[in-house]
């Protein structure tokens, strides 16, 4: 008899979960790195980007899991 299940059955059920976690952790690491880099910008660069020190301070103080 044929298997007519409507649900996907993976031979390695954790593979997708681990991939998802790796993507989440990569995103968190990227955000943390970008925020560290923002904190090192000087006043002239901030002006060129159209950002204020308070904009940068707000972004840098966000937890890494917040976008």
C-alpha positions as CSV (number, residue, x, y, z in Angstrom):
1,X,0.0,0.0,0.0
2,X,1.3,3.5,-0.8
3,X,2.2,6.0,1.9
4,X,-0.3,8.9,1.3
5,X,0.8,11.0,4.3
6,X,0.3,14.7,3.8
7,X,3.1,15.5,6.3
8,X,6.7,15.6,5.2
9,X,8.8,12.9,7.0
10,X,12.5,13.5,7.1
11,X,15.0,10.8,7.7
12,X,17.0,13.3,9.8
13,X,14.4,15.4,11.7
14,X,17.0,17.4,13.5
15,X,18.8,18.5,10.3
16,X,16.2,21.3,9.6
17,X,16.2,22.4,13.2
18,X,19.9,22.7,13.3
19,X,20.0,24.6,10.1
20,X,17.4,27.0,11.5
21,X,19.3,27.5,14.7
22,X,22.5,28.1,12.7
23,X,20.7,30.8,10.6
24,X,19.4,32.5,13.8
25,X,22.8,32.5,15.5
26,X,24.4,33.8,12.3
27,X,21.9,36.7,12.2
28,X,22.5,37.4,15.9
29,X,26.3,37.4,15.4
30,X,25.9,39.7,12.3
31,X,23.8,42.2,14.3
32,X,26.2,42.3,17.2
33,X,29.1,42.9,14.8
34,X,27.3,45.6,12.9
35,X,26.4,47.4,16.2
36,X,29.9,47.2,17.4
37,X,31.1,48.7,14.1
38,X,28.5,51.5,14.4
39,X,29.8,52.4,17.8
40,X,33.2,53.1,16.4
41,X,32.1,55.7,13.8
42,X,33.3,59.2,14.2
43,X,31.1,62.3,14.1
44,X,32.1,63.2,10.5
45,X,31.0,59.7,9.2
46,X,27.8,59.9,11.2
47,X,27.0,63.3,9.5
48,X,27.8,61.8,6.1
49,X,25.4,59.0,6.8
50,X,22.7,61.4,8.1
51,X,22.7,59.8,11.6
52,X,23.0,61.4,15.0
53,X,24.9,60.2,18.0
54,X,21.5,59.4,19.7
55,X,20.5,57.3,16.7
56,X,23.7,55.2,17.1
57,X,23.4,55.1,20.8
58,X,19.8,53.7,20.5
59,X,20.9,51.0,18.0
60,X,24.0,50.0,19.8
61,X,22.2,49.5,23.1
62,X,19.6,47.1,21.6
63,X,20.0,43.4,22.5
64,X,21.5,41.3,19.7
65,X,18.2,39.4,19.3
66,X,16.2,42.5,18.4
67,X,16.2,43.8,14.9
